[in-house]
């Protein structure tokens, strides 16, 4: 539902949807306004739902695959930064609380030198 809201309330698409595709002012004084309004809301919901489903099915899968491929180097870099920071603070380890903590793999606990 959040994706549907974000699609139809986007500043770039709001004008297109509400002013050009479904202009409200054309039917404002018509006896068909309520029917037009219901049809308009359902159409926007269905179209935005379809866009959201396509985004989840195709775009999100591709992005997840790209992140999965690039995650191990990022994680190693984060672990190196964490280890450097802990050494600079005089800390030894965290007792296995973090999978990327190099001291946790050795079973060392968090202590000061």
C-alpha positions as CSV (number, residue, x, y, z in Angstrom):
1,X,0.0,0.0,0.0
2,X,2.9,2.4,0.7
3,X,4.1,1.9,-2.9
4,X,0.7,2.8,-4.3
5,X,0.6,5.9,-2.1
6,X,4.1,7.0,-3.1
7,X,3.4,6.4,-6.8
8,X,0.1,8.4,-7.0
9,X,1.1,11.2,-4.7
10,X,4.5,11.8,-6.3
11,X,4.9,15.5,-7.4
12,X,5.8,14.5,-10.9
13,X,2.9,12.1,-11.4
14,X,0.3,14.0,-9.3
15,X,-0.3,16.6,-12.0
16,X,-0.4,14.0,-14.8
17,X,-2.9,11.7,-13.0
18,X,-5.2,14.2,-11.4
19,X,-5.2,17.1,-14.0
20,X,-4.7,15.3,-17.4
21,X,-5.8,11.7,-17.1
22,X,-8.6,12.2,-14.6
23,X,-9.5,15.9,-14.6
24,X,-11.7,16.6,-11.6
25,X,-13.1,20.0,-12.8
26,X,-14.7,18.5,-16.0
27,X,-17.1,16.5,-13.9
28,X,-17.5,18.7,-10.9
29,X,-21.1,19.9,-11.7
30,X,-22.1,16.7,-13.5
31,X,-24.7,14.3,-12.1
32,X,-22.1,11.6,-12.8
33,X,-19.5,13.0,-10.5
34,X,-19.8,10.3,-7.8
35,X,-19.6,7.5,-10.4
36,X,-16.6,9.3,-12.1
37,X,-14.9,9.7,-8.7
38,X,-15.3,6.0,-7.7
39,X,-14.1,4.9,-11.1
40,X,-11.2,7.3,-11.0
41,X,-10.1,6.1,-7.5
42,X,-10.4,2.4,-8.5
43,X,-8.5,3.0,-11.7
44,X,-5.6,4.8,-10.0
45,X,-5.5,2.1,-7.3
46,X,-5.4,-0.8,-9.9
47,X,-2.8,0.9,-12.1
48,X,-0.5,1.9,-9.2
49,X,-0.9,-1.7,-7.8
50,X,0.2,-3.1,-11.2
51,X,3.2,-0.7,-11.2
52,X,4.1,-1.7,-7.7
53,X,3.8,-5.5,-8.5
54,X,6.1,-5.1,-11.5
55,X,8.6,-3.1,-9.5
56,X,8.7,-5.8,-6.8
57,X,8.9,-8.6,-9.3
58,X,11.6,-7.2,-11.6
59,X,13.4,-4.2,-10.2
60,X,13.6,-5.4,-6.6
61,X,15.0,-8.8,-7.6
62,X,17.7,-7.2,-9.8
63,X,18.6,-4.8,-7.0
64,X,18.7,-7.6,-4.4
65,X,20.9,-9.7,-6.6
66,X,23.3,-6.7,-7.1
67,X,23.4,-6.0,-3.4
68,X,24.0,-9.7,-2.6
69,X,27.0,-9.7,-5.1
70,X,28.5,-6.6,-3.6
71,X,27.7,-7.1,0.1
72,X,30.8,-9.3,1.1
73,X,33.4,-6.7,0.1
74,X,31.4,-4.0,1.9
75,X,31.1,-6.2,5.0
76,X,34.8,-6.9,5.0
77,X,35.6,-3.2,4.7
78,X,33.2,-2.5,7.6
79,X,34.8,-5.2,9.7
80,X,38.3,-3.7,9.0
81,X,37.1,-0.2,10.0
82,X,35.5,-1.7,13.2
83,X,38.6,-3.6,14.1
84,X,40.8,-0.5,13.5
85,X,38.4,1.6,15.7
86,X,38.4,-0.9,18.5
87,X,42.2,-1.1,18.4
88,X,42.4,2.7,18.6
89,X,40.1,2.7,21.6
90,X,42.1,0.0,23.3
91,X,39.3,-2.6,23.1
92,X,39.9,-6.3,22.6
93,X,36.5,-7.9,21.4
94,X,32.8,-8.3,22.0
95,X,32.3,-11.9,23.0
96,X,30.7,-13.1,19.8
97,X,27.9,-10.5,19.6
98,X,28.8,-9.4,16.1
99,X,29.5,-11.8,13.2
100,X,32.0,-9.3,11.7
101,X,34.0,-8.7,14.8
102,X,37.4,-10.4,14.3
103,X,37.8,-10.9,18.1
104,X,34.4,-12.6,18.4
105,X,35.6,-15.4,16.3
106,X,38.4,-16.0,18.7
107,X,36.1,-15.9,21.8
108,X,37.7,-12.8,23.3
109,X,35.5,-10.5,25.4
110,X,35.3,-6.7,25.4
111,X,38.0,-5.4,27.8
112,X,40.3,-2.4,28.1
113,X,44.1,-2.8,28.0
